Each structure stands twice: as structure tokens, then as C-alpha cells.
Amino acid sequence: MKTDQRLTRRRFLRTSAALSAISVVPRWVLGAPGEKPPSDRLNVAIIGTGGQGITNLKELLKHPDVNVSAICDVAEFWDNSHLYYRHNGGRGPAKAAIAEHNRQNPDQGRHDCAVYVDYRVMLERRDIDAVLVAAPNHIHAVAAMAAIRAGKGVYCEKPLTHSIYEARQLARAAREAGVATQMGNQGHSTDDIRRAVECIRDGAIGKVREVHAWVGGPNRSTPTARPAETPPVPDGLSWDLWLGPAKARPFHPAYAPLMFHYWWDFGSGTLGNYGCHTLDTAVWALDLEYPAMVEASSSPLNEETTPVAATYHYVFPGRGDEGAILSGVWSGSPRIIPEAKMRRYQPPPPTIPRSRGHHRDWIEACKGGPAASANFEYAARLTEIVLLGGVALRAGKTLHWDGPNMTATNAPEAEPFIRGYFRKGWEI
């Protein structure tokens, strides 16, 4: 007997219903266990996709409930092959990293990422929930402030700002806006630093009188004056946007992509680059606020570049001692000295909540969870302490610091270094 192959309306509806019941879609669309549906994804934009920006991008891509919806960099390409990052940066490499992630992780949800040259244009988008700032130091405050004023959560690399005035302004703005914030001092989220802070607060070494922190100097040869030559601006680089609030000067590879750290107009030297790591434990454990006095000395100093070597001395209201704690950067593997005291000591039970990860804590805060531990309230205080060393060095004298009034009472000449410089149109 021949079967009737005509497709009636009733048969079509039955067939369609059966097919819809077995449709295959990515897990993230349905919000399966352990997955987040699109409505719960945090739309994050990134300002600055150079060396550290690409590193942060790859960290964010690990989280299925994050959608990197926009990236911004003033350069199409940064050659970082000779730097410690060992990966290139800029808009092109960032787009390539996102495309590769999408290809390898189709079930996590596609990152449909828009690309911008000017972050101010990007921040006009209302669908951005949070912003990660990984531009050079002199851009940190103006970019983070713009994001805060747009109502976005903000993650900003260390040091939080280029000047003490900027740190105060960012902390105040974030507090008033009620946005979720985090500074990129990643070691702040380790278990080791929490154990060290808990032991110090437990009295493991008594009242602390002295803290010694150090880091090896950079293997570099920095000019002591601006380069005389003016090579052409590379294709795909908006040099004026790179300068941002800094005073105008011709492009030169001596400034970018990484050496900006060692020019006063753009960075704050080795102290600024590492201070928010190496001083973090002391500031957190001892709840340090304003130092009373700051002094500094260094190898030959000039007006353009930071010194190759320097020593900074901060004096805070006094404490006592019964031993010492020695550790690596971020309190890695903290140990009490002498060893006999270490063997006798019984660490206290944990009192500081453990981190789910430096980026994860910020993501959760952006979604309404607890504040990240390196939020701008804390980060601004730590950054201010760090930057005060540079102010003392450049002022050339011991500073007597009036913290509440943000003034060196004995050194009015320090004021420009405290407040920083803002080119017209870039003020905060």
C-alpha cells in the first residue's frame, strides 16, 4: 500500500513540535547548571589593550558570565615581543585573542566585541556595565573617572593614579556613585597575604615598629633628556590620544609602549610600578593611613626621568616589636623570624574572607555582591602612600605631611607634584 506523503498542516505542527523538543543549543543560552544565561552576563569594556591589557582580557575571557563587549586602544598594534609580556598588544592582537577564544569555546557564548580608538566615545554606550582600565599610568584617573561618572563598575591597574590629587578624587567619586571597584594589584587576592595580615593583627610579632620592602631595579638605560629625533608616528597610532592629559610632545618609541613608567609625565618609576605590590601587606595589616613624614634619596635625578635607584623612608605613628615576618612580594610564603618562634607559633583561624580570584571578586561586586578587597577606597590610600615617596624625591626635601588637607606643610614647592598636570580638555 502506498503511503500518503503529503504534508498536512496538522502533520507539520506535530513534526515541528517534536523537532523543537530536541533542538540543540549552547549550554550558556539555557543557563544550565554552572552556566549563566545571556541576561546574566556582565558586559565589560577594556581601555588599553597593550601588555597588561591583553593579560587582563585573557583573564576575563575565562569567565562564562562575562561578555567583553568593547575594547579600546589608541594603537592598532604594539610590538611587545622584546618586553617581558612576550605577546603583542593593541586593537589587532586584542581582536585576534577574542576571535580565538570564540573559536575554541563555542559553548561559552560569543563575545561580539566592538572596537574603539577613543574611550570617551566608547563610554557613550549604555549597554556597558563595567570597564577595565589598563592604559598607561597618566591615563588611569581620567579614564576611570569617566567610567565612574557614566555609572560603570571600574577595575584599574596599579598604581591607581598618577598623582595624589587624582587618588583622592577617584576614591570620592567611586564612593558617591556607589560603583564596584578594584585595583589591579593581583597579589592582594592571594591566601598568603591574608595569612600574613591575620598573623600580624594576631600579635605574632608584637607591635610593628619597622617595615622594610624592596625590589630589584629595572635592567634598563633610560635617557636623562627628551630624545632630539622625531620619528614618524606609527600607522594606526593616535599619538595625541596616547598623550591624553599630559603635555604635548613628539612621538618617540622611548615613551611607548612600556617605557612610559620611567618618565615623570607618564609614570612614577619603579616605586610606582611595584609599590602597590610590595607595600600592600604593611598598609593592610597595620591599617596605615597618612604618614607624618616622608623623605627620599636616589641616584642622579633629573626633571624628565625617574632614577635608576632610590630609597624612600616613611614615618607613621609609632608601634613595638617581638620578632619579624619575612616574605616575598604580596607576602608570598610568610615566615616568622627567628625560626624557633615560627615553630612555636599557632596561626589564628581565618578572619579575612578568602578571594575567589582577583577578577572574579570584582565581577561579583559588579553584580551586587560584596565589595572587592582592593576597592578604590583602599587602593587610593595605598597609592597615595606610594606616590608620596616620589613627591618627596622630586621636592628634594623631607616632607611633613598634613594628610587631611593634602599638603606638605614645609614644602609649598611640592604642590605641582601632589596635584599633577592636566592638559586643557582632560581635567578631572
N, C-alpha and C positions, 0 to 999 in steps of 0.2 A: 504494500500500500504506500502511496506517495505522501510524504508529509508536507503539509501546507507551510511554506517558508515565508509567507507574508508577515510583515512586522506590524501588528495591530498596535493601536495607542496603548491598550491595556498591557500587552506584552512588553512594549517599550518602557512603560513605567515600572513594571516588575523587574526588568533587567537592570534598569538604571539604579533602582533601589539596592539591588544585590551588589552591583559594582561599587556603589558609594560606601557600602558596608565594609569593603575590603580595600579602599583607597590607601595607598602608601604615601605618607607624608613624613618629613623630618620630625624627630622627637621634639625638637625645640618649639615647633609650631603648636603642638598639643599641650606643652607644659608637662611632659611625662615626669615621673619621679626623678628628682635630681636635676631636672631641666627647667628653664624659665621660658614662658611664652613671650612673644614679641612685646606685649603690653607691659611686661615687667622688665624689659631691657633698658639699661641706663645708656642714654645717648651721650657719648663723650667726644669732645673735640680736643685736638692736640695743637698747641702753639709751640713750634720749634721741633723739627724732626732731624736734628743733627745727631751727634753720637749718643748722648743721653736720651734724646727724644726717641730715637729708634729703639733703644733699650726699654724705655717705658712703654712704647707701643706694643712691643712683643709681650710684655707682661700683661697688658690689658687684654690682648687677644686670647689669653689663656682662660678668660672668664666668660662662660657662655651667656651670662646675663648682662654683658656689656656690648654695646654696639659703637664701634669707632665710626662716627657719622661724618666727621670732618677733620682734615688736617691742614695745617698752615705752616709754611716756611717761606722765608724771603728768597731762598735758593732752590733751584731745581736739583742741584747736585752739590754735595760737599765731599771732597776726597779725604776720607779719614783713614785711608789704608796705612799711612805711616804713623798713626796715633794708636793709643792703647785700646781703642774700641775695636779696631780691626774689622769694622764694617763701615760702609759709606752712608752718608745721610742726605737729607734734602727731600723735596717733594717726590722725585722719581723713585729713589730707594724705598721711601715710606709706602708709596702706592704699590710697588712690587712686593713688599713684605705682606701687605694686606691681601693682595691677589693670591699669593702663595698660600697664605693661611686659609683663604676661602676654598682654594682647590683641595687642600689636604683635610679640611674639616667641614665637609658639606652639611653635616648634621647639626652644627652649632649655630647656624643662621648666618646669612651673608652680611658682610659689612659693606654696605653701599656708601662709600666714602666720597664726599665732595672735597675738592682741593682749592685752597686759597693761598694768596700771597700776602694779604694784609689781614691780620687778625681782627681788626676793627670791623671790617666788612663781614667776616665770618660770625662775629658775635651778634650780628643783627638777626640771626636765625633764632626763632623762638623754640624750635624743637630740640635745641641742645640743652641737656640737663646739667652737664658738668664739664669742666675744662682742665686739662693738664698743661702746665707751663714748663717747658724745658728749653727756653730760649737762653741766650747769654745773660749774665747777671744783671746788666743795666736795663734789660727789658722786663725782668721779673715783676717789679712793682707796678709798672704801667699796665702790663697785660693782665696781671692778677686783679688789679683794681677794676679794670674794665669788665672783667668777668663777674666780679662780686656785684658791681653796680647793675649788671644785667641779670642778677639773681641766680647765677650758676654756682654750683659747688666748685671748689678750686683745689687742685693739687699743684704745688710749685716746688721746683727743685731748689736745693740749697746752694748758697745761702739764700734765705727767703728774699732778701732785698740787697740793694747796692748801697743804701745809706740807712742810718738810724732813724731819720725822719720818716722814710718810707716804711720801715718796720712798724713804727707807731701807727701810721696811717692805715696800713693794711689790717693790723690787729683790730683797730677800732671799727673799720668798715665791715669786716667779717662778723664782728660781734653784733653790730647794729643790724646787719642784713640777716643774720641767723643762718648763714650758709655753711655747708660742711666743708672743712678744710684739712689739708695735710701738707707738711713739708717733706721733700724727698731726702730725708736723712734715714735711709732704709734700715740701718742698724738699730734705730730706735724701736723697731718691732721685734727684735730678737729676744729669745728667752734669757740669754746670757746677761744682757743689760738689765733685765728685770730682776734677775737673781742678785746682781751686784747692788742695785738700788735697794732691794729688800734687806740685804746684809748690812749695808751702811746705815740704813734707817733703824735696823735692829740693834745697832751699837756694837757691831762686830769688831770695829777698830776704835771705839770710843768717839769722842768729839773730833771731827776732822779739822786740822789746822792748815794743812797744805795739800794742794793738788798739783801734780806735775803731769803735763801732757806734751807730747812731741810727735813730730812726723818728719821723715827724711825730705830734704829739699828736692825740687824738680831737677831732672837731668836736662838742662836747657841753657841756651845762650840768648838772653833777651836783650835787644838794643836798649841803650840808655837815652836815645833820642828818636824822634819820629823818622821813618825812612824818607830819604830825599826823593827817590824814584816814585813815579806814579803809574804803575802798570794799568792796563785797561781792566775795567770791571768784567768779570767772567760772564759769559752768556747765561741768562736765566737767574741772575742775582740782582735783587733790588737793593743797592747799597744804602740808599737813603733810609729805607725801612729798617735795614740792619742797624744803622746808627740810632734810630729812634730818638730818645730824649738826649743823647749825647751830642756834644759839639761836633759840627761838621768837619770832616777831614777826608782826604782822598782814600780810595780803597788801597789796601795792601795786604798780601797774604800773611804778613806779620801779625795781623789782628785776628783774622778768622781763617779757619773755623774754630780752633781751640785756644790759640794763644791769647785771646781776649782776657783770660784770667789774670794775666800779668801786666796789664795796662790799667792804670788808675781810672781812666774814663769808663772802662767796661767791666772791670773785675776788682778783686780785692786780694790778689796774690794767694800764696799757699795757705795763709791763715784763713782767708775767706773760703777757700776751696775745701779745706779739711777741718776747720774749727768746729763746724756744726756736727762733725762726727766725733772728734777727739775730746771735746768738752761736754758732750751730751750727758754722759754719766754723772759728772760732777754737778751740773746745773740741775738735773732731775733729782738726784739723790739728796742734795743739800738744799734744794728749793731756792737756788741763788736768784737774786733779783738785781738790784743796782750795785755795782762796785762803788766803793768810796774813792778809789784812786786807781789810775791806770798809767803805766809807764812802759816804754819800749825802746829797744836799741836794735841796730841792724848793720849788715854790710852796707857799702856805699849806697846812698839813697838819692833819687832824682825825682823830678816832678812828673815824669811820664810813666815810669815803670816801677813795679813793686820790687823789693830787694830779693836777692837770692837767698839770704839767710836772715833771720830775725828772732829776737826773744821778747816775749810780752809778759808783763807782771801785773796781775790784778789783785787788789786788796779788797776783801769783803769783810763785813763784821765778823769778829773772831769766834773760834770754836775750841780744841784739845786733842790728844792722841793716845792710843794704846796699841798701835801697830800700823799696818799699811795694807792696802789692796793693790795688787798689780794685775793688769790685764792688757789685752790688745785693744785695737780700735773697736769702738762700740762695746767695750767690756767683754771682749771675747775671752773665754776661759778664765774668769776672775779667780785669783788665789790670794789668800791672806798671808802676809809675811809678819813674823817668822813662820816657817813650815810647821813647827810644833803647835803653834796657835791654830793653824789651819786644820791640823788633825783633831784638835780638841773641840773645835767649833761645830755646833749643831745649827745648820741654817734654819731660819724661821719658815713656817708654812707660807705659801704664796699669798700675797696680799694685792698684787697688781694683776689685773686681768691679762691673760695671755693673748697675744695677737694671732689673728687668722691669716696674717700676711700684710705687708705694708700697703699695697694697693687695695687688697681686699677690705681692710679696715675702712679705708676712705670710701670705697664703693658702698659698703653697708651704711656708712654715715650719710652719704648722699641719698640713700633710700629711706632715711628716717631712723637709722639705728644709732647706737652710741657714738659720741664724738671720737674721732681718731686721736691717738695719744700724742701725735706730733702736730696737733692742730695749730692754727696761726696764733692763738693766744700764747701757747708755749713756744712755738717756733720763733715768734717775733722777739721774745725775751732772750732766747738762746742766741739768735742772730745779732741782736743789739750788743750783747756781751762780746761776741766775736769781733764785730766791726769796730768796737771801741779801741781795740788794740791798734788797728790801722789809723784811727783818728789820732791817737797819741803819737804814733810814729811820724805821721805827716806834720803834726803840730810842732814836733821837736821838743816837747817838754812833758813832764808828768802832769796828768790831768786830775784835777779834783772835780769829781763828777756829781752834779746835782741831778739825780735821775728823774724825780718827779717833774722838774722843769726842763729836762733835756738840755742841760747847759754845762759846759766846762767853766766853772766859776773863775778860774785863774787864767783862762786861755781863750779870750774872745776870737783869736785868730783861728781857732778850731771850728768855728761855726760853719764855714763852707763845706768842710769835710763831714760834719754832722748832718747837714741838710741835703747835700748833693746838688746836682745841676739838672735842670730840665729845659731842653730846647723849646722854643715857643710852639705851642700846639700839642705838647706832650706832657704838660703838667698833671700832677695828681692832686 
